Amino acid sequence: MTPILLLGAGRMGGALIEGWRLAGAFKPSDLIICEPHVSDAVQALGAAGARLNPAGSVLAEARTVLLAVKPQTWRDAAGAVAPHLAPEAVIVSVAAGVRADDIFQAFGGRAVARVMPTTAVAIGQGTSSIYAADASARARAHALFAPVGTVVDLADEELLHAATAVSGSAPAYLYAFVEALEAAGARAGLPPADAARLARATIAGAAALMAKGGEEPSELRRQVTSPGGTTQAALDVLMGENGLAPLLREAVAAAVRRSKELGS
């Protein structure tokens, strides 16, 4: 499956590169990188053996192409490299909302997998939703993303819109929650720095406990909620008529709509 051609080494491409490095999944010499804005980290990869922005003849060596540019620019990226690729090259796309058939056509009928990952791939704790009609493309996507976290196969491409809303965008929801919790703690009288330390460490610890224990979130919630206590008072607000459940339904629906708009 190597060499791997990365079209884009920005936030997501860079996160994957870092995750692969930590996991020992691929060597710098396995990588060909096309990125107009070369960071220091990517420059270091070049010094270690990766090929940066090479001539078209080098692109023909690629056996896997990771499409990691912004959805608005993917066609330009595809048009620049597709004529140079080997017929057996497999395309793995992380471009949100861009349909597999459109990618298939733009890359000259090569096998395609679509993936919606999270940037936690950088620390080996990513979550990646995968759709591919072609079994070999699905296997190629697994080989790229399984070393850096959890992978979930989707049976229908349309489910990627929901996966984007529930997983791909969800780290931002958590960060927004922590921001709001810090601000609420400061408003309640805590020094802002202490509110930040308490909120961040508590959320990180609770998430780690959920991941390690395997218990349902609802059960974990019950375990830390005494009837009539302070937690119950707060949950009466968070789980009330205008609380988290309706807000998240609306947020996920908005993200699904935007994913579909990007695809069109």
Backbone hydrogen bonds in HBPLUS format (Angstrom, degrees):
<---DONOR---> <-ACCEPTOR-->    atom                        ^
c    i                          cat <-CA-CA->   ^        H-A-AA   ^      H-
h    n   atom  resd res      DA  || num        DHA   H-A  angle D-A-AA Bond
n    s   type  num  typ     dist DA aas  dist angle  dist       angle   num
A0063-ARG N   A0003-PRO O   2.96 MM  60  5.74 165.5  1.98 152.0 154.3     1
A0064-THR N   A0003-PRO O   3.36 MM  61  6.66 156.2  2.42 155.2 155.6     2
A0004-ILE N   A0030-ASP O   2.73 MM  26  6.09 160.2  1.77 166.8 173.1     3
A0032-ILE N   A0004-ILE O   2.80 MM  28  5.99 156.0  1.86 157.0 153.8     4
A0005-LEU N   A0064-THR O   2.75 MM  59  6.14 167.7  1.77 164.7 165.9     5
A0066-LEU N   A0005-LEU O   2.76 MM  61  6.05 162.1  1.79 158.3 164.6     6
A0006-LEU N   A0032-ILE O   2.76 MM  26  6.18 159.2  1.80 166.2 172.3     7
A0034-CYS N   A0006-LEU O   2.89 MM  28  6.10 175.0  1.89 171.8 170.1     8
A0007-LEU N   A0066-LEU O   2.89 MM  59  6.00 172.6  1.89 159.9 162.4     9
A0068-ALA N   A0007-LEU O   2.91 MM  61  5.57 149.8  2.00 140.4 149.1    10
A0008-GLY N   A0034-CYS O   2.97 MM  26  5.96 143.0  2.11 149.7 161.3    11
A0014-GLY N   A0010-GLY O   2.73 MM   4  5.29 147.5  1.83 132.3 143.1    12
A0015-ALA N   A0011-ARG O   3.01 MM   4  6.02 145.5  2.13 131.8 141.2    13
A0016-LEU N   A0012-MET O   2.98 MM   4  6.26 159.1  2.03 154.0 158.5    14
A0017-ILE N   A0013-GLY O   3.03 MM   4  6.28 160.6  2.06 147.1 152.6    15
A0018-GLU N   A0014-GLY O   3.02 MM   4  6.25 159.0  2.06 147.5 152.4    16
A0019-GLY N   A0015-ALA O   2.91 MM   4  6.16 159.7  1.95 148.7 154.7    17
A0020-TRP N   A0016-LEU O   2.80 MM   4  6.01 166.2  1.82 160.3 163.3    18
A0021-ARG N   A0017-ILE O   2.99 MM   4  6.19 151.5  2.08 142.0 150.1    19
A0022-LEU N   A0018-GLU O   2.99 MM   4  6.29 161.1  2.03 152.3 156.3    20
A0023-ALA N   A0019-GLY O   2.95 MM   4  6.13 155.3  2.01 149.4 156.6    21
A0024-GLY N   A0020-TRP O   2.86 MM   4  5.77 119.5  2.23 138.8 153.0    22
A0025-ALA N   A0020-TRP O   2.98 MM   5  4.96 148.4  2.08 141.2 145.7    23
A0024-GLY N   A0021-ARG O   3.25 MM   3  5.11 143.7  2.39  94.2 104.6    24
A0030-ASP N   A0027-LYS O   2.83 MM   3  5.25 158.3  1.87 114.8 122.3    25
A0031-LEU N   A0028-PRO O   3.01 MM   3  5.48 166.3  2.03 117.7 121.9    26
A0051-ARG N   A0031-LEU O   3.13 MM  20  6.54 162.8  2.16 150.2 151.1    27
A0033-ILE N   A0051-ARG O   2.80 MM  18  6.16 165.9  1.82 163.5 168.3    28
A0053-ASN N   A0033-ILE O   2.65 MM  20  5.92 168.2  1.66 167.2 166.8    29
A0043-GLN N   A0039-SER O   2.87 MM   4  6.09 156.1  1.92 147.9 155.5    30
A0044-ALA N   A0040-ASP O   2.88 MM   4  6.12 147.5  1.99 143.0 151.5    31
A0045-LEU N   A0041-ALA O   3.09 MM   4  6.43 145.3  2.21 139.0 148.2    32
A0045-LEU N   A0042-VAL O   3.06 MM   3  4.95 117.0  2.48  91.3 106.9    33
A0046-GLY N   A0042-VAL O   2.99 MM   4  6.38 150.5  2.08 147.2 155.1    34
A0047-ALA N   A0043-GLN O   3.05 MM   4  6.44 150.5  2.14 144.4 152.0    35
A0048-ALA N   A0044-ALA O   2.99 MM   4  6.27 132.3  2.23 137.4 150.7    36
A0048-ALA N   A0045-LEU O   2.97 MM   3  4.90 126.9  2.26  91.9 107.1    37
A0050-ALA N   A0045-LEU O   2.94 MM   5  5.44 163.6  1.97 141.7 137.1    38
A0049-GLY N   A0046-GLY O   3.19 MM   3  5.25 159.0  2.24 101.1 107.6    39
A0058-VAL N   A0055-ALA O   3.03 MM   3  5.74 143.4  2.17 119.0 127.5    40
A0059-LEU N   A0056-GLY O   3.09 MM   3  5.16 123.0  2.42  97.5 111.9    41
A0061-GLU N   A0058-VAL O   2.97 MM   3  5.63 162.0  2.00 118.7 124.5    42
A0062-ALA N   A0059-LEU O   3.12 MM   3  5.58 152.0  2.20 112.2 119.5    43
A0090-VAL N   A0063-ARG O   3.01 MM  27  6.27 159.4  2.06 135.6 137.8    44
A0065-VAL N   A0090-VAL O   2.78 MM  25  6.06 161.1  1.82 167.0 167.0    45
A0092-VAL N   A0065-VAL O   2.75 MM  27  5.97 172.5  1.76 169.5 168.9    46
A0067-LEU N   A0092-VAL O   2.78 MM  25  6.06 154.6  1.85 144.1 152.9    47
A0094-VAL N   A0067-LEU O   2.96 MM  27  6.09 172.0  1.97 163.0 160.3    48
A0073-THR N   A0070-LYS O   2.91 MM   3  5.54 157.6  1.96 122.2 129.0    49
A0077-ALA N   A0073-THR O   3.26 MM   4  6.59 160.6  2.30 153.3 158.8    50
A0078-ALA N   A0074-TRP O   2.85 MM   4  6.10 160.2  1.89 154.8 160.5    51
A0079-GLY N   A0075-ARG O   2.86 MM   4  6.00 164.3  1.89 150.4 154.8    52
A0080-ALA N   A0076-ASP O   3.10 MM   4  6.24 143.8  2.23 142.0 150.7    53
A0081-VAL N   A0077-ALA O   3.36 MM   4  6.60 144.4  2.49 144.4 151.7    54
A0082-ALA N   A0078-ALA O   2.86 MM   4  5.58 164.8  1.89 159.7 163.7    55
A0084-HIS N   A0081-VAL O   2.89 MM   3  5.53 151.2  1.97 124.2 133.1    56
A0085-LEU N   A0082-ALA O   3.25 MM   3  5.42 154.0  2.32 108.9 115.8    57
A0089-ALA N   A0086-ALA O   3.11 MM   3  5.48 167.6  2.12 116.7 120.3    58
A0091-ILE N   A0111-ALA O   2.86 MM  20  6.11 173.4  1.86 165.8 163.6    59
A0113-ALA N   A0091-ILE O   2.86 MM  22  6.34 147.8  1.96 156.2 166.2    60
A0093-SER N   A0113-ALA O   2.83 MM  20  6.26 164.3  1.85 161.8 163.3    61
A0115-VAL N   A0093-SER O   2.76 MM  22  5.97 158.1  1.81 172.6 172.2    62
A0098-VAL N   A0095-ALA O   3.38 MM   3  5.91 166.0  2.40 127.8 131.7    63
A0103-ILE N   A0099-ARG O   3.11 MM   4  6.46 156.8  2.16 150.1 156.8    64
A0104-PHE N   A0100-ALA O   2.76 MM   4  5.96 160.7  1.80 152.9 159.0    65
A0105-GLN N   A0101-ASP O   2.95 MM   4  6.16 159.3  1.99 146.9 151.1    66
A0106-ALA N   A0102-ASP O   2.97 MM   4  6.13 164.8  1.99 147.2 151.8    67
A0107-PHE N   A0103-ILE O   2.92 MM   4  6.03 145.3  2.04 151.6 159.8    68
A0109-GLY N   A0104-PHE O   2.71 MM   5  4.91 156.4  1.77 162.4 157.7    69
A0108-GLY N   A0105-GLN O   3.16 MM   3  5.31 153.4  2.24 114.4 112.4    70
A0114-ARG N   A0131-TYR O   2.79 MM  17  5.24 171.8  1.79 166.8 168.1    71
A0131-TYR N   A0114-ARG O   2.87 MM  17  5.24 162.4  1.90 155.3 159.0    72
A0116-MET N   A0129-SER O   2.82 MM  13  5.05 153.7  1.89 143.1 152.0    73
A0129-SER N   A0116-MET O   3.00 MM  13  5.05 163.8  2.03 127.9 129.6    74
A0121-VAL N   A0118-THR O   3.18 MM   3  6.30 154.5  2.25 126.1 128.8    75
A0122-ALA N   A0119-THR O   3.09 MM   3  6.07 174.0  2.09 124.5 126.3    76
A0123-ILE N   A0120-ALA O   3.05 MM   3  5.58 155.1  2.11 113.2 119.2    77
A0125-GLN N   A0120-ALA O   2.99 MM   5  5.17 153.0  2.07 150.1 141.4    78
A0124-GLY N   A0121-VAL O   3.11 MM   3  4.80 167.6  2.13 102.9 105.4    79
A0126-GLY N   A0148-VAL O   3.00 MM  22  6.02 154.9  2.06 147.5 145.3    80
A0150-THR N   A0126-GLY O   2.88 MM  24  6.17 147.1  1.99 159.3 150.3    81
A0128-SER N   A0150-THR O   2.83 MM  22  6.22 158.2  1.88 157.7 165.2    82
A0152-VAL N   A0128-SER O   2.83 MM  24  6.20 154.3  1.90 158.3 161.7    83
A0130-ILE N   A0152-VAL O   2.79 MM  22  6.04 161.9  1.82 160.7 163.0    84
A0154-LEU N   A0130-ILE O   2.77 MM  24  5.84 161.9  1.80 170.5 165.9    85
A0138-ARG N   A0134-ASP O   3.01 MM   4  6.34 153.8  2.08 151.0 158.9    86
A0139-ALA N   A0135-ALA O   2.96 MM   4  6.20 159.7  2.01 148.3 153.4    87
A0140-ARG N   A0136-SER O   3.00 MM   4  6.21 147.4  2.11 138.8 147.7    88
A0141-ALA N   A0137-ALA O   2.96 MM   4  6.26 155.2  2.02 148.1 154.1    89
A0142-HIS N   A0138-ARG O   2.96 MM   4  6.27 157.7  2.01 151.1 157.3    90
A0143-ALA N   A0139-ALA O   2.99 MM   4  6.23 154.4  2.05 144.1 150.9    91
A0144-LEU N   A0140-ARG O   3.15 MM   4  6.46 139.9  2.31 141.9 151.9    92
A0144-LEU N   A0141-ALA O   3.16 MM   3  5.17 127.5  2.45  95.4 108.7    93
A0145-PHE N   A0141-ALA O   2.99 MM   4  6.19 158.2  2.04 154.3 159.9    94
A0146-ALA N   A0142-HIS O   2.78 MM   4  5.26 162.8  1.80 146.1 150.4    95
A0148-VAL N   A0145-PHE O   3.07 MM   3  5.50 154.9  2.14 112.5 120.3    96
A0159-LEU N   A0156-ASP O   3.02 MM   3  5.59 148.5  2.12 113.8 122.4    97
A0160-LEU N   A0157-GLU O   2.95 MM   3  5.60 162.4  1.98 118.9 124.6    98
A0161-HIS N   A0158-GLU O   3.23 MM   3  5.98 155.8  2.30 116.0 120.9    99
A0163-ALA N   A0159-LEU O   2.87 MM   4  6.18 158.0  1.92 150.5 157.9   100
A0164-THR N   A0160-LEU O   2.82 MM   4  5.87 150.2  1.91 140.3 147.3   101
A0165-ALA N   A0161-HIS O   3.15 MM   4  6.44 155.1  2.22 141.8 147.9   102
A0166-VAL N   A0162-ALA O   2.85 MM   4  6.03 153.4  1.92 153.2 160.5   103
A0167-SER N   A0163-ALA O   2.77 MM   4  5.46 152.7  1.85 141.5 148.9   104
A0168-GLY N   A0163-ALA O   3.19 MM   5  6.61 155.0  2.25 138.3 145.1   105
A0169-SER N   A0164-THR O   2.75 MM   5  5.92 146.9  1.86 168.5 169.6   106
A0170-ALA N   A0167-SER O   3.13 MM   3  4.97 133.1  2.36  95.2 108.6   107
A0172-ALA N   A0169-SER O   3.12 MM   3  5.88 134.4  2.34 120.4 129.6   108
A0173-TYR N   A0170-ALA O   2.87 MM   3  4.91 120.8  2.23  99.1 115.4   109
A0174-LEU N   A0170-ALA O   3.07 MM   4  6.46 157.5  2.12 160.2 165.2   110
A0175-TYR N   A0171-PRO O   2.96 MM   4  6.26 163.0  1.99 152.0 156.7   111
A0176-ALA N   A0172-ALA O   2.92 MM   4  6.05 154.8  1.99 144.1 151.0   112
A0177-PHE N   A0173-TYR O   2.92 MM   4  6.22 149.4  2.02 145.0 153.7   113
A0178-VAL N   A0174-LEU O   2.92 MM   4  6.25 159.7  1.96 154.7 159.5   114
A0179-GLU N   A0175-TYR O   2.92 MM   4  6.18 159.1  1.97 148.1 154.1   115
A0180-ALA N   A0176-ALA O   2.99 MM   4  6.24 161.2  2.03 147.1 151.7   116
A0181-LEU N   A0177-PHE O   2.84 MM   4  6.10 153.0  1.92 148.8 157.0   117
A0182-GLU N   A0178-VAL O   2.87 MM   4  6.08 161.3  1.91 154.6 158.8   118
A0183-ALA N   A0179-GLU O   3.02 MM   4  6.30 162.9  2.05 149.3 153.9   119
A0184-ALA N   A0180-ALA O   2.89 MM   4  6.11 153.0  1.97 145.1 152.8   120
A0185-GLY N   A0181-LEU O   2.90 MM   4  6.12 153.0  1.98 147.2 154.4   121
A0186-ALA N   A0182-GLU O   2.98 MM   4  6.29 156.7  2.04 152.0 157.8   122
A0187-ARG N   A0183-ALA O   2.94 MM   4  6.17 152.9  2.01 143.9 151.8   123
A0188-ALA N   A0184-ALA O   2.96 MM   4  6.18 137.0  2.15 138.8 150.2   124
A0190-LEU N   A0185-GLY O   3.12 MM   5  5.73 154.6  2.19 152.5 144.7   125
A0189-GLY N   A0186-ALA O   3.05 MM   3  5.22 157.6  2.10 103.7 110.6   126
A0194-ASP N   A0191-PRO O   2.92 MM   3  5.33 119.6  2.30 112.0 127.1   127
A0195-ALA N   A0191-PRO O   2.93 MM   4  6.20 159.9  1.97 159.1 165.7   128
A0196-ALA N   A0192-PRO O   2.94 MM   4  6.13 155.4  2.00 148.0 154.2   129
A0197-ARG N   A0193-ALA O   3.04 MM   4  6.29 162.2  2.07 145.9 150.2   130
A0198-LEU N   A0194-ASP O   2.93 MM   4  6.06 168.3  1.94 153.8 157.1   131
A0199-ALA N   A0195-ALA O   2.96 MM   4  6.01 166.8  1.97 147.4 151.7   132
A0200-ARG N   A0196-ALA O   3.00 MM   4  6.01 172.0  2.00 153.2 155.8   133
A0201-ALA N   A0197-ARG O   3.08 MM   4  5.98 164.7  2.11 145.4 150.2   134
A0202-THR N   A0198-LEU O   3.00 MM   4  5.89 155.6  2.06 143.4 150.8   135
A0203-ILE N   A0199-ALA O   3.05 MM   4  6.13 166.7  2.06 150.8 154.3   136
A0204-ALA N   A0200-ARG O   3.00 MM   4  6.10 163.2  2.02 148.5 153.9   137
A0205-GLY N   A0201-ALA O   2.94 MM   4  6.03 157.5  2.00 142.9 149.3   138
A0206-ALA N   A0202-THR O   2.91 MM   4  6.08 160.5  1.95 149.6 155.0   139
A0207-ALA N   A0203-ILE O   2.96 MM   4  6.11 159.5  2.00 149.7 155.0   140
A0208-ALA N   A0204-ALA O   3.01 MM   4  6.20 156.3  2.07 145.1 151.7   141
A0209-LEU N   A0205-GLY O   2.94 MM   4  6.16 155.2  2.00 148.2 154.8   142
A0210-MET N   A0206-ALA O   3.00 MM   4  6.24 157.7  2.05 147.0 152.7   143
A0211-ALA N   A0207-ALA O   2.96 MM   4  6.19 158.3  2.01 148.2 154.1   144
A0212-LYS N   A0208-ALA O   2.92 MM   4  6.08 154.4  1.99 147.8 154.6   145
A0213-GLY N   A0209-LEU O   2.89 MM   4  5.85 166.2  1.91 152.3 156.2   146
A0214-GLY N   A0210-MET O   3.37 MM   4  6.08 160.4  2.41 140.1 143.8   147
A0219-GLU N   A0216-GLU O   2.99 MM   3  5.27 124.4  2.31 104.3 118.2   148
A0220-LEU N   A0216-GLU O   3.04 MM   4  6.43 161.6  2.07 157.7 163.1   149
A0221-ARG N   A0217-PRO O   2.87 MM   4  6.08 155.3  1.93 149.9 156.9   150
A0222-ARG N   A0218-SER O   3.08 MM   4  6.32 154.5  2.15 138.7 145.1   151
A0223-GLN N   A0219-GLU O   2.97 MM   4  6.23 152.1  2.04 149.4 157.1   152
A0224-VAL N   A0221-ARG O   3.26 MM   3  5.54 139.1  2.43 102.7 112.8   153
A0225-THR N   A0222-ARG O   3.24 MM   3  5.14 168.5  2.26 106.3 108.7   154
A0229-GLY N   A0226-SER O   2.94 MM   3  5.24 159.2  1.98 138.6 136.2   155
A0233-ALA N   A0229-GLY O   3.09 MM   4  6.38 151.5  2.18 144.1 152.0   156
A0234-ALA N   A0230-THR O   3.09 MM   4  6.44 153.9  2.16 147.8 154.0   157
A0235-LEU N   A0231-THR O   2.84 MM   4  6.10 159.6  1.88 152.3 158.7   158
A0236-ASP N   A0232-GLN O   2.93 MM   4  6.08 142.0  2.07 146.3 155.2   159
A0237-VAL N   A0234-ALA O   3.03 MM   3  5.43 139.1  2.21 105.2 116.2   160
A0238-LEU N   A0234-ALA O   3.04 MM   4  6.41 166.5  2.06 151.5 154.1   161
A0239-MET N   A0235-LEU O   2.74 MM   4  5.51 158.6  1.78 147.4 151.7   162
A0240-GLY N   A0237-VAL O   3.21 MM   3  5.09 165.0  2.24 106.7 108.4   163
A0244-LEU N   A0238-LEU O   2.62 MM   6  5.52 154.1  1.68 155.5 159.5   164
A0243-GLY N   A0240-GLY O   3.05 MM   3  4.87 163.5  2.08 113.2 111.9   165
A0247-LEU N   A0243-GLY O   3.30 MM   4  6.38 159.9  2.35 150.7 156.2   166
A0248-LEU N   A0244-LEU O   2.78 MM   4  5.86 163.6  1.81 161.6 164.7   167
A0249-ARG N   A0245-ALA O   3.01 MM   4  6.20 156.2  2.07 149.7 156.7   168
A0250-GLU N   A0246-PRO O   3.03 MM   4  6.19 159.9  2.07 145.4 150.3   169
A0251-ALA N   A0247-LEU O   2.85 MM   4  6.10 154.9  1.91 145.3 153.3   170
A0252-VAL N   A0248-LEU O   2.82 MM   4  5.90 171.3  1.83 153.6 155.5   171
A0253-ALA N   A0249-ARG O   3.02 MM   4  6.09 159.5  2.06 143.4 149.6   172
A0254-ALA N   A0250-GLU O   2.96 MM   4  6.15 152.6  2.04 144.8 152.0   173
A0255-ALA N   A0251-ALA O   3.01 MM   4  6.31 155.3  2.08 148.4 155.0   174
A0256-VAL N   A0252-VAL O   2.89 MM   4  6.15 156.4  1.95 152.0 158.6   175
A0257-ARG N   A0253-ALA O   2.99 MM   4  6.21 162.3  2.02 147.9 152.3   176
A0258-ARG N   A0254-ALA O   3.02 MM   4  6.28 159.9  2.06 146.8 152.1   177
A0259-SER N   A0255-ALA O   2.92 MM   4  6.11 154.7  1.99 147.7 154.7   178
A0260-LYS N   A0256-VAL O   3.04 MM   4  6.33 157.1  2.10 152.2 157.5   179
A0261-GLU N   A0257-ARG O   2.96 MM   4  6.27 149.9  2.06 145.7 154.7   180
A0262-LEU N   A0258-ARG O   2.94 MM   4  6.19 157.2  1.99 152.0 157.1   181
A0263-GLY N   A0259-SER O   3.14 MM   4  6.36 147.1  2.25 140.5 149.3   182
A0264-SER N   A0260-LYS O   3.17 MM   4  6.44 128.2  2.46 138.1 150.4   183
A0264-SER N   A0261-GLU O   3.15 MM   3  5.24 139.2  2.33  97.5 108.8   184
